[in-house]
Amino acid sequence: MRKRGPSLFEAAATLIEGLRERGHTLVLAESCTGGLIGAALTSVPGASEVLWGGLISYDDAAKRALLNVSEASLRRHGAVSRAVAEEMAAGARRVAESTWSIAVTGIAGPSGGSADKPVGTVWIAHDGPSRDARRHRFAGSRDEIREAAALEAIRWLDSRL
């Protein structure tokens, strides 16, 4: 029998503790996860010590207005792209003046996918002492894709601490 990995809420508790131990802070920029990462992190007692908050920038206009994502990046690459995920992460970090940021943008479905960006395509970026962005392809229902993206974002940042 294969060992099950940590749940979203277990991973959130681990990340909160890691941030707390290092004296780091975190801000979130969520699109397709719609606040799911923030909900997981705020379920952890004491999260307010390290979590600045989050911005749900579901619409492209919100990405531009709240996170300073460029119109050129949105037009050239689309909202679900490395460039936009990186700009979301950098913009959130600037707003909060936090140590770290996580940004997530993707297509959770059931519609909206294309040949180049099928349903389940998600870009996750972090900005802080290190910066990176990765493309993922998650399978499942809309809820399963959103939860998988949230879990991966939390676990990935925790591995960077």
Salt bridges, closest charged atoms under 4 A:
GLU17 OE1 - ARG20 NH1 2.70
GLU21 OE1 - ARG22 NH1 3.83
GLU49 OE1 - ARG20 NE 2.96
GLU71 OE1 - ARG64 NH1 3.01
GLU71 OE2 - ARG75 NH1 3.44
GLU86 OE2 - ARG82 NE 2.96
ASP127 OD2 - ARG93 NH1 3.83
ASP127 OD1 - ARG131 NE 2.23
ASP132 OD1 - ARG82 NH2 3.38
ASP132 OD2 - ARG134 NE 3.93
